[in-house]
Every structure is written in structure tokens, then in C-alpha cells.
Amino acid sequence: MHAATEALIRRYYAAFNAADWPGMLTLLAPDVRHDINEGDTQRGVEAFAAFLDRMNAHYREQVQDLVVMTTPDGTRAAAEFIIQGTYLRTDTGLPEARGQTYTLPVGAFFEVQSGQITRVTNHYNLADWTRQVNT
């Protein structure tokens, strides 16, 4: 079961890197819980889609050096990776965008049931990102 979960998480990030938002959304349970880094918890695929739309308007990002770890029963997974990004358009409450690039280590945590992702929780260092885009 853990191999199927690892494959699911790898498909999730492959869709992310391809900017295949509909493909990402098909991997999520309808009531997916999304814990946004230093932000709110949202529920549901529609809220997740709106989040992706907002992110896509402000950032262009690629996941690199992906490592996926799963529990033996496949109900939980963690991913560690580097995000390579470009800050395209100023996001509310953040520094002005001027096409700055950034590199951030990220940790993500997942819950999985019946072959779908039921929770996505992302963690990265916002202060580090802010330092990188303020140079």
C-alpha cells in the first residue's frame, strides 16, 4: 500500500511541475483539508483550486530533488523538496514583485484514503523567502 501512496504523491508533484492543475485536483478527495503555510486551513477541492489560481497568478515554481516517505500502511506521507521559483506579481501583504527568483526547502505532509489525498500541509521558511525577494 505504501508504494501506491508514494506513486500518488509523485503524480501530484509531476502535475504541479507540468502546471496541470486539473490533474492535481483529480488526486484530491472532494473534502481535502489544505493547511497553508503560516495561513488558514481550507477545505474542499474548490478552495484548493482557488488557491492554485492565486498562486499561479503570482508565482511560477518547480519542485526539484523530491523525496517521498510513507507509512507502511500508506495512510500518511511526507515529501521533502526544493522549490525553485520566480515571483511574478505582487501578492497581498508581501514585498513588491520584480521577477525575483528564489530557492526554498519545503516539507509537505499528506493523509491518504482510498487512493486520494485527504490532507495537504506545507511548511517552508517565509522569512527566508522574504529575504530572497527583498534583495
N, C-alpha and C positions, 0 to 999 in steps of 0.2 A: 504493500500500500504506500510506503514512503516513496518508492520510485515514481508512482503516479503523481504524488504531490509535488515532487521535485520537477517533474516534467510540466505540470500545471504552472508552477511559478516561473519556470524558464519560458514557457509560452507567453505568460503575462509580460515579462520584460522584453521578449522578442517583439511583441506587438507594440510595446512602448517605444522601442528603438525605431520601429517602422512607422511611427505615428499612426498606427492602425487603432484608433480609438474605439470603433465598433468592435474590433476583435478583442480588445482588452475587456470591454464591457460584457461580452458574452461569457467571460470566465468568472464573472462575479455572480453571487447569489442575489436575487431580487432585493433582499433586505440587508445587503452588505453594510457592515459598520466600517467607517473610514475615520481613523484618528489622524488628523492633520498635524504636522509638526508645529508645536507651540501654538496650536489653534483649537478649533472646535472638533467635536465628534459629529459626523454626519451619518445619516442612514439612507440607504437605498441607491439603486443604480442611477436614478435621475439626478440625485445630488452629486454622485460621483462624476457623471457626465458633465454637469455644470462646472465642477472643479477642474476637470480636464480642459474644458473650453477656456476657462480663465487662465490656467497655466499656459496653454498653447498660445494665447494672445500675448503673454509677457515673456515667455522663456522658450528656448529651444535646447533640449537636453538629450543626452545619450548615456546609457548605462554601460560601463566598462568594468572588466575584472569581476564579473558576477560570481559569487559563491553562494550556493543554496544548501541549507541544512534542514533536515526534517526529523520529526519524532518518529520512532519505529512504527507507530500506528498511522502515521500520515495525517493526523488531525491538526498539526501545527508545523509551521516552517519559519525559518529566518533566512534573510538574504543580506549579504554584505556586498557593497559595490562602490565604485567611484562614479559620480555623476560629473560629466563634462558638459558645461552649459554656456549659453550666451543669454544675457539679459537684454531683451529686445525692446520692451516698452515698460515705462514706469508703472509699478504695481502700487496700489494704495498703501500709504504709510511707509513705503520703503524708499531708498535712495533713488535718484534720477537715473534712468536707463540711458546708456550711450553705447550700447553694443558691447559692454564689458563681458569678458569671459571669466569663468570660474571653474574650480575643481573642488569637489567636496566628497568626503567619505560619507556614506549613508548606511544606516541599518534599517531594515524593514522586517516586520513581523506579521504573520498570517495565521488565520484559522481556516480550516478547510472541512467541508462536509459534503458528501455525495458528489465529489468531483468539482465543486465550486468553491471559490474563495468567499468566506463569510466575514472576514475581518482583514483590513489592511491598516497597519500602523507604521508610520515613517518617522525616523529620527535623524536629524543632522544638526550641525552647529550653525545656527543662524548668525551668530556674532562673527564667525569665520567668513561666511558668505558676505556679510555686510562689509567687512574689512576688504575683501577681494574686489567688490564692485565700487568701493569708495576710492580706489587708487587712480 
